[in-house]
Amino acid sequence: MLLRPWVASCHETGELLSDYVDGELEGRSLARVSRHLARCRRCRALLDSLTRVLELLRTLAEPAAPPSPALVAAVLERVEQLPDAPP
């Protein structure tokens, strides 16, 4: 029996943390996890770590700057100078 059913346990919070970060929790689950995070330093540290990892992953997924027109022209020129491949 839960002594404080209005606050999530560390285990429950850990299970729901990804959904919490993604904004997918609602209602009672959101309230329970939020109350737990307000009281538990360890789970807040886990939340901070998860948030940092997700931010780093987002920066890795960002596209690189497109190549300069001069580079594109130089590559195309070199490709055009290659000998034709045998049939």
N, CA, C and O atoms as CSV, one atom per row, in Angstrom:
chain,resi,resn,atom,element,x,y,z
A,1,MET,N,N,0.843,-1.184,0.000
A,1,MET,CA,C,0.000,0.000,0.000
A,1,MET,C,C,0.889,1.248,0.000
A,1,MET,O,O,1.841,1.340,0.775
A,2,LEU,N,N,0.577,2.178,-0.852
A,2,LEU,CA,C,1.346,3.410,-0.910
A,2,LEU,C,C,1.004,4.303,0.263
A,2,LEU,O,O,-0.165,4.507,0.591
A,3,LEU,N,N,2.041,4.831,0.887
A,3,LEU,CA,C,1.800,5.739,2.002
A,3,LEU,C,C,1.350,7.114,1.509
A,3,LEU,O,O,0.572,7.804,2.167
A,4,ARG,N,N,1.851,7.487,0.354
A,4,ARG,CA,C,1.494,8.780,-0.222
A,4,ARG,C,C,1.059,8.559,-1.671
A,4,ARG,O,O,1.859,8.771,-2.582
A,5,PRO,N,N,-0.168,8.145,-1.906
A,5,PRO,CA,C,-0.597,7.820,-3.265
A,5,PRO,C,C,-0.642,9.034,-4.190
A,5,PRO,O,O,-0.774,8.864,-5.402
A,6,TRP,N,N,-0.539,10.221,-3.672
A,6,TRP,CA,C,-0.574,11.427,-4.491
A,6,TRP,C,C,0.795,11.818,-5.010
A,6,TRP,O,O,0.920,12.778,-5.772
A,7,VAL,N,N,1.855,11.063,-4.594
A,7,VAL,CA,C,3.214,11.303,-5.063
A,7,VAL,C,C,3.731,10.012,-5.697
A,7,VAL,O,O,3.602,8.938,-5.110
A,8,ALA,N,N,4.311,10.112,-6.880
A,8,ALA,CA,C,4.876,8.944,-7.549
A,8,ALA,C,C,6.114,8.460,-6.814
A,8,ALA,O,O,6.789,9.234,-6.136
A,9,SER,N,N,6.406,7.175,-6.952
A,9,SER,CA,C,7.637,6.612,-6.392
A,9,SER,C,C,8.792,6.911,-7.343
A,9,SER,O,O,8.573,7.364,-8.467
A,10,CYS,N,N,10.025,6.658,-6.892
A,10,CYS,CA,C,11.185,6.840,-7.762
A,10,CYS,C,C,11.073,5.920,-8.983
A,10,CYS,O,O,11.389,6.324,-10.102
A,11,HIS,N,N,10.625,4.690,-8.762
A,11,HIS,CA,C,10.489,3.745,-9.861
A,11,HIS,C,C,9.467,4.247,-10.887
A,11,HIS,O,O,9.740,4.257,-12.088
A,12,GLU,N,N,8.303,4.657,-10.410
A,12,GLU,CA,C,7.264,5.162,-11.317
A,12,GLU,C,C,7.748,6.408,-12.056
A,12,GLU,O,O,7.509,6.555,-13.254
A,13,THR,N,N,8.420,7.295,-11.348
A,13,THR,CA,C,8.935,8.509,-11.974
A,13,THR,C,C,9.940,8.161,-13.065
A,13,THR,O,O,9.898,8.723,-14.159
A,14,GLY,N,N,10.840,7.236,-12.764
A,14,GLY,CA,C,11.818,6.808,-13.766
A,14,GLY,C,C,11.164,6.228,-15.006
A,14,GLY,O,O,11.610,6.481,-16.125
A,15,GLU,N,N,10.111,5.452,-14.811
A,15,GLU,CA,C,9.388,4.852,-15.928
A,15,GLU,C,C,8.697,5.905,-16.787
A,15,GLU,O,O,8.547,5.717,-17.995
A,16,LEU,N,N,8.276,7.010,-16.176
A,16,LEU,CA,C,7.490,8.031,-16.877
A,16,LEU,C,C,8.297,9.265,-17.273
A,16,LEU,O,O,7.753,10.189,-17.877
A,17,LEU,N,N,9.578,9.289,-16.942
A,17,LEU,CA,C,10.372,10.501,-17.140
A,17,LEU,C,C,10.467,10.922,-18.606
A,17,LEU,O,O,10.393,12.112,-18.911
A,18,SER,N,N,10.627,9.975,-19.499
A,18,SER,CA,C,10.705,10.312,-20.918
A,18,SER,C,C,9.403,10.953,-21.398
A,18,SER,O,O,9.426,11.944,-22.128
A,19,ASP,N,N,8.273,10.385,-20.986
A,19,ASP,CA,C,6.980,10.973,-21.345
A,19,ASP,C,C,6.818,12.352,-20.717
A,19,ASP,O,O,6.228,13.248,-21.322
A,20,TYR,N,N,7.340,12.523,-19.506
A,20,TYR,CA,C,7.278,13.818,-18.822
A,20,TYR,C,C,8.051,14.875,-19.621
A,20,TYR,O,O,7.553,15.978,-19.848
A,21,VAL,N,N,9.258,14.530,-20.039
A,21,VAL,CA,C,10.099,15.459,-20.797
A,21,VAL,C,C,9.447,15.800,-22.138
A,21,VAL,O,O,9.525,16.939,-22.598
A,22,ASP,N,N,8.814,14.823,-22.753
A,22,ASP,CA,C,8.169,15.032,-24.054
A,22,ASP,C,C,6.826,15.744,-23.949
A,22,ASP,O,O,6.205,16.047,-24.967
A,23,GLY,N,N,6.369,16.015,-22.717
A,23,GLY,CA,C,5.087,16.688,-22.527
A,23,GLY,C,C,3.894,15.803,-22.805
A,23,GLY,O,O,2.813,16.293,-23.130
A,24,GLU,N,N,4.085,14.491,-22.679
A,24,GLU,CA,C,3.024,13.550,-22.992
A,24,GLU,C,C,2.220,13.096,-21.778
A,24,GLU,O,O,1.227,12.385,-21.927
A,25,LEU,N,N,2.634,13.497,-20.585
A,25,LEU,CA,C,1.875,13.124,-19.392
A,25,LEU,C,C,0.736,14.096,-19.162
A,25,LEU,O,O,0.857,15.289,-19.438
A,26,GLU,N,N,-0.351,13.587,-18.663
A,26,GLU,CA,C,-1.510,14.428,-18.366
A,26,GLU,C,C,-2.125,13.974,-17.047
A,26,GLU,O,O,-1.816,12.903,-16.526
A,27,GLY,N,N,-2.980,14.802,-16.541
A,27,GLY,CA,C,-3.808,14.453,-15.392
A,27,GLY,C,C,-3.047,13.980,-14.183
A,27,GLY,O,O,-2.061,14.586,-13.761
A,28,ARG,N,N,-3.528,12.876,-13.630
A,28,ARG,CA,C,-2.987,12.343,-12.375
A,28,ARG,C,C,-1.512,11.957,-12.496
A,28,ARG,O,O,-0.727,12.210,-11.582
A,29,SER,N,N,-1.135,11.348,-13.618
A,29,SER,CA,C,0.264,10.942,-13.793
A,29,SER,C,C,1.192,12.148,-13.798
A,29,SER,O,O,2.247,12.125,-13.165
A,30,LEU,N,N,0.806,13.192,-14.505
A,30,LEU,CA,C,1.611,14.407,-14.536
A,30,LEU,C,C,1.738,15.014,-13.144
A,30,LEU,O,O,2.824,15.421,-12.734
A,31,ALA,N,N,0.640,15.071,-12.431
A,31,ALA,CA,C,0.651,15.647,-11.082
A,31,ALA,C,C,1.528,14.824,-10.142
A,31,ALA,O,O,2.290,15.387,-9.357
A,32,ARG,N,N,1.427,13.496,-10.214
A,32,ARG,CA,C,2.211,12.621,-9.328
A,32,ARG,C,C,3.713,12.767,-9.599
A,32,ARG,O,O,4.511,12.881,-8.668
A,33,VAL,N,N,4.087,12.762,-10.876
A,33,VAL,CA,C,5.506,12.870,-11.227
A,33,VAL,C,C,6.023,14.257,-10.857
A,33,VAL,O,O,7.128,14.377,-10.327
A,34,SER,N,N,5.259,15.290,-11.120
A,34,SER,CA,C,5.686,16.657,-10.777
A,34,SER,C,C,5.906,16.797,-9.275
A,34,SER,O,O,6.893,17.391,-8.841
A,35,ARG,N,N,4.994,16.253,-8.487
A,35,ARG,CA,C,5.156,16.324,-7.026
A,35,ARG,C,C,6.382,15.543,-6.577
A,35,ARG,O,O,7.102,15.972,-5.676
A,36,HIS,N,N,6.621,14.393,-7.208
A,36,HIS,CA,C,7.791,13.603,-6.833
A,36,HIS,C,C,9.076,14.364,-7.162
A,36,HIS,O,O,10.000,14.411,-6.351
A,37,LEU,N,N,9.128,14.962,-8.362
A,37,LEU,CA,C,10.326,15.702,-8.754
A,37,LEU,C,C,10.587,16.887,-7.832
A,37,LEU,O,O,11.740,17.253,-7.604
A,38,ALA,N,N,9.539,17.481,-7.308
A,38,ALA,CA,C,9.702,18.606,-6.394
A,38,ALA,C,C,10.346,18.171,-5.081
A,38,ALA,O,O,10.924,18.991,-4.368
A,39,ARG,N,N,10.248,16.885,-4.763
A,39,ARG,CA,C,10.742,16.387,-3.473
A,39,ARG,C,C,11.999,15.521,-3.561
A,39,ARG,O,O,12.672,15.306,-2.553
A,40,CYS,N,N,12.319,15.024,-4.751
A,40,CYS,CA,C,13.389,14.021,-4.866
A,40,CYS,C,C,14.568,14.566,-5.675
A,40,CYS,O,O,14.468,14.753,-6.887
A,41,ARG,N,N,15.653,14.810,-5.008
A,41,ARG,CA,C,16.859,15.350,-5.643
A,41,ARG,C,C,17.434,14.357,-6.653
A,41,ARG,O,O,17.892,14.766,-7.720
A,42,ARG,N,N,17.417,13.079,-6.342
A,42,ARG,CA,C,17.971,12.062,-7.236
A,42,ARG,C,C,17.208,12.007,-8.562
A,42,ARG,O,O,17.819,11.920,-9.627
A,43,CYS,N,N,15.889,12.057,-8.498
A,43,CYS,CA,C,15.095,12.017,-9.729
A,43,CYS,C,C,15.211,13.322,-10.515
A,43,CYS,O,O,15.146,13.307,-11.744
A,44,ARG,N,N,15.383,14.447,-9.824
A,44,ARG,CA,C,15.627,15.710,-10.528
A,44,ARG,C,C,16.956,15.659,-11.269
A,44,ARG,O,O,17.069,16.173,-12.382
A,45,ALA,N,N,17.963,15.040,-10.654
A,45,ALA,CA,C,19.265,14.894,-11.318
A,45,ALA,C,C,19.126,14.004,-12.550
A,45,ALA,O,O,19.733,14.273,-13.586
A,46,LEU,N,N,18.331,12.953,-12.437
A,46,LEU,CA,C,18.075,12.088,-13.579
A,46,LEU,C,C,17.354,12.860,-14.692
A,46,LEU,O,O,17.678,12.706,-15.869
A,47,LEU,N,N,16.389,13.681,-14.316
A,47,LEU,CA,C,15.674,14.521,-15.278
A,47,LEU,C,C,16.642,15.494,-15.969
A,47,LEU,O,O,16.579,15.671,-17.185
A,48,ASP,N,N,17.522,16.113,-15.205
A,48,ASP,CA,C,18.508,17.033,-15.779
A,48,ASP,C,C,19.417,16.314,-16.771
A,48,ASP,O,O,19.711,16.841,-17.844
A,49,SER,N,N,19.856,15.118,-16.413
A,49,SER,CA,C,20.724,14.341,-17.300
A,49,SER,C,C,19.993,13.970,-18.585
A,49,SER,O,O,20.542,14.100,-19.679
A,50,LEU,N,N,18.772,13.516,-18.448
A,50,LEU,CA,C,17.982,13.145,-19.622
A,50,LEU,C,C,17.769,14.355,-20.526
A,50,LEU,O,O,17.880,14.245,-21.747
A,51,THR,N,N,17.468,15.489,-19.942
A,51,THR,CA,C,17.252,16.710,-20.717
A,51,THR,C,C,18.514,17.109,-21.467
A,51,THR,O,O,18.440,17.494,-22.634
A,52,ARG,N,N,19.677,17.023,-20.815
A,52,ARG,CA,C,20.944,17.371,-21.476
A,52,ARG,C,C,21.255,16.426,-22.627
A,52,ARG,O,O,21.695,16.860,-23.691
A,53,VAL,N,N,21.026,15.131,-22.412
A,53,VAL,CA,C,21.282,14.153,-23.471
A,53,VAL,C,C,20.385,14.426,-24.672
A,53,VAL,O,O,20.843,14.386,-25.814
A,54,LEU,N,N,19.114,14.702,-24.420
A,54,LEU,CA,C,18.192,14.991,-25.522
A,54,LEU,C,C,18.593,16.261,-26.267
A,54,LEU,O,O,18.481,16.320,-27.491
A,55,GLU,N,N,19.052,17.264,-25.548
A,55,GLU,CA,C,19.520,18.499,-26.201
A,55,GLU,C,C,20.739,18.218,-27.083
A,55,GLU,O,O,20.832,18.735,-28.196
A,56,LEU,N,N,21.667,17.403,-26.590
A,56,LEU,CA,C,22.845,17.055,-27.382
A,56,LEU,C,C,22.453,16.257,-28.622
A,56,LEU,O,O,22.996,16.482,-29.703
A,57,LEU,N,N,21.519,15.334,-28.469
A,57,LEU,CA,C,21.070,14.552,-29.617
A,57,LEU,C,C,20.404,15.442,-30.662
A,57,LEU,O,O,20.567,15.225,-31.862
A,58,ARG,N,N,19.664,16.429,-30.210
A,58,ARG,CA,C,19.024,17.347,-31.159
A,58,ARG,C,C,20.069,18.138,-31.947
A,58,ARG,O,O,19.887,18.386,-33.139
A,59,THR,N,N,21.165,18.536,-31.288
A,59,THR,CA,C,22.198,19.280,-32.012
A,59,THR,C,C,22.897,18.387,-33.032
A,59,THR,O,O,23.322,18.869,-34.082
A,60,LEU,N,N,23.023,17.096,-32.740
A,60,LEU,CA,C,23.629,16.175,-33.696
A,60,LEU,C,C,22.730,15.973,-34.904
A,60,LEU,O,O,23.219,15.726,-36.006
A,61,ALA,N,N,21.439,16.073,-34.711
A,61,ALA,CA,C,20.490,15.838,-35.797
A,61,ALA,C,C,20.323,17.051,-36.699
A,61,ALA,O,O,19.741,16.940,-37.777
A,62,GLU,N,N,20.821,18.202,-36.279
A,62,GLU,CA,C,20.686,19.398,-37.098
A,62,GLU,C,C,21.547,19.258,-38.347
A,62,GLU,O,O,22.693,18.813,-38.272
A,63,PRO,N,N,20.995,19.637,-39.487
A,63,PRO,CA,C,21.774,19.499,-40.725
A,63,PRO,C,C,22.969,20.444,-40.736
A,63,PRO,O,O,22.927,21.544,-40.185
A,64,ALA,N,N,24.026,19.983,-41.376
A,64,ALA,CA,C,25.219,20.827,-41.527
A,64,ALA,C,C,24.916,21.924,-42.536
A,64,ALA,O,O,23.961,21.834,-43.306
A,65,ALA,N,N,25.726,22.934,-42.518
A,65,ALA,CA,C,25.559,24.030,-43.478
A,65,ALA,C,C,25.783,23.489,-44.883
A,65,ALA,O,O,26.648,22.635,-45.080
A,66,PRO,N,N,25.031,23.962,-45.851
A,66,PRO,CA,C,25.223,23.485,-47.229
A,66,PRO,C,C,26.595,23.922,-47.745
A,66,PRO,O,O,27.138,24.931,-47.296
A,67,PRO,N,N,27.147,23.166,-48.681
A,67,PRO,CA,C,28.455,23.546,-49.219
A,67,PRO,C,C,28.351,24.850,-50.001
A,67,PRO,O,O,27.295,25.203,-50.527
A,68,SER,N,N,29.446,25.533,-50.059
A,68,SER,CA,C,29.472,26.805,-50.796
A,68,SER,C,C,29.314,26.535,-52.295
A,68,SER,O,O,29.692,25.469,-52.780
A,69,PRO,N,N,28.763,27.490,-53.012
A,69,PRO,CA,C,28.641,27.323,-54.464
A,69,PRO,C,C,29.989,27.081,-55.144
A,69,PRO,O,O,30.062,26.346,-56.128
A,70,ALA,N,N,31.045,27.690,-54.629
A,70,ALA,CA,C,32.374,27.493,-55.209
A,70,ALA,C,C,32.828,26.043,-55.050
A,70,ALA,O,O,33.418,25.475,-55.969
A,71,LEU,N,N,32.560,25.446,-53.903
A,71,LEU,CA,C,32.938,24.050,-53.678
A,71,LEU,C,C,32.142,23.134,-54.599
A,71,LEU,O,O,32.699,22.205,-55.184
A,72,VAL,N,N,30.847,23.388,-54.732
A,72,VAL,CA,C,30.011,22.576,-55.612
A,72,VAL,C,C,30.539,22.656,-57.047
A,72,VAL,O,O,30.643,21.640,-57.734
A,73,ALA,N,N,30.869,23.870,-57.493
A,73,ALA,CA,C,31.389,24.047,-58.854
A,73,ALA,C,C,32.706,23.306,-59.044
A,73,ALA,O,O,32.927,22.691,-60.087
A,74,ALA,N,N,33.582,23.361,-58.043
A,74,ALA,CA,C,34.879,22.690,-58.149
A,74,ALA,C,C,34.712,21.177,-58.216
A,74,ALA,O,O,35.394,20.512,-58.996
A,75,VAL,N,N,33.817,20.632,-57.412
A,75,VAL,CA,C,33.587,19.184,-57.421
A,75,VAL,C,C,32.999,18.760,-58.765
A,75,VAL,O,O,33.442,17.774,-59.354
A,76,LEU,N,N,32.007,19.497,-59.248
A,76,LEU,CA,C,31.405,19.156,-60.543
A,76,LEU,C,C,32.432,19.228,-61.675
A,76,LEU,O,O,32.412,18.395,-62.582
A,77,GLU,N,N,33.318,20.205,-61.629
A,77,GLU,CA,C,34.354,20.329,-62.649
A,77,GLU,C,C,35.281,19.126,-62.634
A,77,GLU,O,O,35.642,18.602,-63.688
A,78,ARG,N,N,35.662,18.692,-61.451
A,78,ARG,CA,C,36.560,17.530,-61.347
A,78,ARG,C,C,35.859,16.260,-61.808
A,78,ARG,O,O,36.480,15.408,-62.443
A,79,VAL,N,N,34.579,16.124,-61.499
A,79,VAL,CA,C,33.835,14.946,-61.928
A,79,VAL,C,C,33.762,14.910,-63.451
A,79,VAL,O,O,33.916,13.850,-64.059
A,80,GLU,N,N,33.532,16.045,-64.052
A,80,GLU,CA,C,33.458,16.119,-65.509
A,80,GLU,C,C,34.787,15.786,-66.164
A,80,GLU,O,O,34.810,15.339,-67.311
A,81,GLN,N,N,35.892,15.992,-65.463
A,81,GLN,CA,C,37.230,15.699,-66.005
A,81,GLN,C,C,37.615,14.240,-65.871
A,81,GLN,O,O,38.611,13.811,-66.454
A,82,LEU,N,N,36.841,13.458,-65.109
A,82,LEU,CA,C,37.158,12.042,-64.935
A,82,LEU,C,C,36.952,11.308,-66.261
A,82,LEU,O,O,36.042,11.630,-67.024
A,83,PRO,N,N,37.803,10.324,-66.523
A,83,PRO,CA,C,37.605,9.555,-67.748
A,83,PRO,C,C,36.311,8.749,-67.650
A,83,PRO,O,O,35.901,8.343,-66.563
A,84,ASP,N,N,35.691,8.531,-68.768
A,84,ASP,CA,C,34.458,7.732,-68.785
A,84,ASP,C,C,34.764,6.329,-68.318
A,84,ASP,O,O,35.819,5.775,-68.623
A,85,ALA,N,N,33.851,5.768,-67.589
A,85,ALA,CA,C,34.010,4.405,-67.112
A,85,ALA,C,C,33.781,3.458,-68.288
A,85,ALA,O,O,32.953,3.735,-69.156
A,86,PRO,N,N,34.516,2.335,-68.319
A,86,PRO,CA,C,34.314,1.362,-69.414
A,86,PRO,C,C,32.904,0.775,-69.333
A,86,PRO,O,O,32.341,0.645,-68.246
A,87,PRO,N,N,32.341,0.422,-70.486
A,87,PRO,CA,C,30.977,-0.124,-70.494
A,87,PRO,C,C,30.852,-1.459,-69.838
A,87,PRO,O,O,29.757,-2.019,-69.783
